[in-house]
Amino acid sequence: MQPNPSALAIACTLSPGDYAERLRAFRRLFAASLRGVRREPTHLPLTFEDGAGREGELRDLLRREQECCPFFGFAVAAAGDALVVEVTVPDGAEECLDDLVRLAGRARAGSRA
């Protein structure tokens, strides 16, 4: 699922309501199974628990996200009892990774409250 960064606009095509629902889906996933986040310049490795049905749910969410934001690249790989998602963006879209890091941090903090 790797995009051609030079040919893609850095824009989302979701309506405001759909965007809000997508954020909720990411928050739920992050709160339920995100183990680790490591921010790097143009990519973001995310590590998730590989629970029952988790990979299908994760891949579906990432597929839907790439449909509305095709500048994102997502690669999913199994690593022992975890799933690692490599999120990439082209130069100029690094702020989108920062947004995911903030969303992950808030979701994880809320799941521990």
N, C-alpha and C positions, 0 to 999 in steps of 0.2 A: 504494500500500500504506500509506496513512496511517490510523491508528486514530482513534477518537473518544476522546480522553483522559479525558473526564469519565465515561465508561461502562465503563472497563476497570480491573480489579484489577491491581495491580502484583505479579504472581506468575508463577512458571514451573511448568508442568505436567509437566516431564520427570522420569522416575525417576532415581535417582542414577547408574545405569549409563549411561543415555541422555544425561544431563547431562555426564558425563565424556567421552563420545564427541563430543558437540557442541563442547565446549571444544577437543578435539583437532582437529576439523575447522576451527575458527576459527584455531587456532595454525598449522596447515598452510597455510591460505590466506594468513594474514598473513606467514608466513615466506617463502612463495613469491613473493608479488606486491604486498605493501603498500608503497607509495612514501611516503605521508605521512599524518599524523594532525594535526588541528587541533581542540583541545577548546574548545568554547564552552558557555555556560550550560545550554541545554537541547537542544543538538544537537552532533553530532560528524561533521564531514566527513572521510571516509576516501578516499584516492586509491590506486587499484590499477593495475598494469600491465594493459593490455588484450591479453594473449597469446591464443594459439589456444585456443578453448573456455573462456576465463576468464569471460566474461560469463554463460554458462549455468550454470557451476559456482557463481558468486557469487550469481546470482539464486535458484538452488535452495536454497543454504544460508540465504539471508535469508528465503525463503518458509517453510522449515522452522522457522527461529527465531521468526518471527512467529506461527506456529501454536501454539507452546508459551508464548510471551511476547507476547501481542497488544498490550501497551502500547507496544511498540517500533514506530516508523514507519521505513520504509526507502524511499528514492527513489534509483534508479540512473540515471546519465546518462553518456553518452560525452562525453569532453573531449579531443579530439585522439587521442593514442595511449594515453589513460588512461580508466579508469572511476572516476567519483566517486560515492560512496555517502553520502547525507545520512542519518545516523541521528538520530532524534528520540525524545524521551521526554516524558511530561507532567511538570508540576511535581511534585516529590516523588520522582521516580525518577532524579534526576541521578546518584546513586551507581552506577547501572547503566552509565552512560556512562564513569564513572571506571574501572569494572571492565574495560570494553572497551579503554580506553587502556592500562591495566596489562598486559592480555593481549597487546595489539599490541606494546608495548615489549619484553616478554619474548620474544615470538616473533621479532621482528626482531633482537634481540640474539643469540639462539640461532642464527639463520641466518647470522650473520657470524662465529660462533665456529669 
